[in-house]
Amino acid sequence: MIGYFGAFLLVLTFFMPGMVQLRITAICSSLAWLTYGLADTLYPIIVLHMVLIPLNSYRLWQAVRQPH
């Protein structure tokens, strides 16, 4: 179920109207995928989302601090 939830959130990112919403949804998706990967010891998924979480967090931080 966690994998399906992660996939749902990933698809949802393509419908996000703003960068902040996109990054938050992407981070939540990566957390779900990371949980899935850790549960089944799937190293490619673990490594990918361990990279994407800090990357999306940094980009979220940049988006939040930009003047509108």
C-alpha positions as a Markdown table, in Angstrom:
| # | Residue | x | y | z |
|---|---|---|---|---|
| 1 | Met | 0.0 | 0.0 | 0.0 |
| 2 | Ile | 2.9 | 2.4 | 0.7 |
| 3 | Gly | 4.3 | 1.9 | -2.8 |
| 4 | Tyr | 0.9 | 2.7 | -4.3 |
| 5 | Phe | 0.5 | 5.8 | -2.1 |
| 6 | Gly | 4.0 | 7.0 | -3.2 |
| 7 | Ala | 3.0 | 6.4 | -6.8 |
| 8 | Phe | -0.2 | 8.3 | -6.3 |
| 9 | Leu | 1.6 | 11.3 | -4.8 |
| 10 | Leu | 4.2 | 11.2 | -7.7 |
| 11 | Val | 1.4 | 11.4 | -10.3 |
| 12 | Leu | -0.2 | 14.2 | -8.2 |
| 13 | Thr | 3.0 | 16.3 | -8.5 |
| 14 | Phe | 2.2 | 16.7 | -12.2 |
| 15 | Phe | -1.0 | 18.5 | -11.3 |
| 16 | Met | 0.4 | 21.0 | -8.8 |
| 17 | Pro | -0.1 | 24.6 | -9.8 |
| 18 | Gly | 2.7 | 26.1 | -7.8 |
| 19 | Met | 6.3 | 25.3 | -7.0 |
| 20 | Val | 5.8 | 25.2 | -3.2 |
| 21 | Gln | 2.9 | 22.7 | -3.5 |
| 22 | Leu | 4.9 | 20.6 | -6.0 |
| 23 | Arg | 7.9 | 20.4 | -3.7 |
| 24 | Ile | 5.9 | 19.5 | -0.7 |
| 25 | Thr | 4.0 | 16.8 | -2.6 |
| 26 | Ala | 7.3 | 15.5 | -4.1 |
| 27 | Ile | 8.9 | 15.3 | -0.6 |
| 28 | Cys | 5.9 | 13.4 | 0.7 |
| 29 | Ser | 6.0 | 11.0 | -2.3 |
| 30 | Ser | 9.7 | 10.4 | -1.7 |
| 31 | Leu | 9.1 | 9.7 | 2.0 |
| 32 | Ala | 6.5 | 7.1 | 1.0 |
| 33 | Trp | 8.8 | 5.5 | -1.5 |
| 34 | Leu | 11.7 | 5.5 | 0.9 |
| 35 | Thr | 9.5 | 3.7 | 3.5 |
| 36 | Tyr | 8.6 | 1.2 | 0.8 |
| 37 | Gly | 12.2 | 0.7 | -0.2 |
| 38 | Leu | 13.4 | 0.3 | 3.4 |
| 39 | Ala | 10.6 | -2.2 | 4.1 |
| 40 | Asp | 11.7 | -4.5 | 1.3 |
| 41 | Thr | 15.4 | -3.5 | 1.2 |
| 42 | Leu | 15.3 | -2.1 | -2.3 |
| 43 | Tyr | 18.6 | -0.3 | -2.6 |
| 44 | Pro | 17.9 | 1.6 | -5.9 |
| 45 | Ile | 14.7 | 3.1 | -4.5 |
| 46 | Ile | 16.4 | 3.9 | -1.2 |
| 47 | Val | 19.3 | 5.7 | -2.8 |
| 48 | Leu | 17.2 | 7.6 | -5.3 |
| 49 | His | 14.9 | 9.0 | -2.7 |
| 50 | Met | 17.7 | 9.7 | -0.2 |
| 51 | Val | 19.0 | 12.0 | -3.0 |
| 52 | Leu | 15.6 | 13.4 | -3.9 |
| 53 | Ile | 14.5 | 14.3 | -0.4 |
| 54 | Pro | 17.3 | 16.8 | 0.3 |
| 55 | Leu | 17.2 | 18.1 | -3.3 |
| 56 | Asn | 13.4 | 18.8 | -3.1 |
| 57 | Ser | 13.8 | 20.2 | 0.4 |
| 58 | Tyr | 16.5 | 22.7 | -0.8 |
| 59 | Arg | 14.4 | 23.7 | -3.8 |
| 60 | Leu | 11.4 | 24.1 | -1.5 |
| 61 | Trp | 13.5 | 26.4 | 0.8 |
| 62 | Gln | 14.5 | 28.4 | -2.3 |
| 63 | Ala | 10.9 | 28.7 | -3.5 |
| 64 | Val | 9.6 | 29.8 | 0.0 |
| 65 | Arg | 12.2 | 32.5 | 0.4 |
| 66 | Gln | 11.8 | 34.0 | -3.1 |
| 67 | Pro | 9.8 | 37.2 | -3.2 |
| 68 | His | 6.5 | 36.8 | -5.1 |
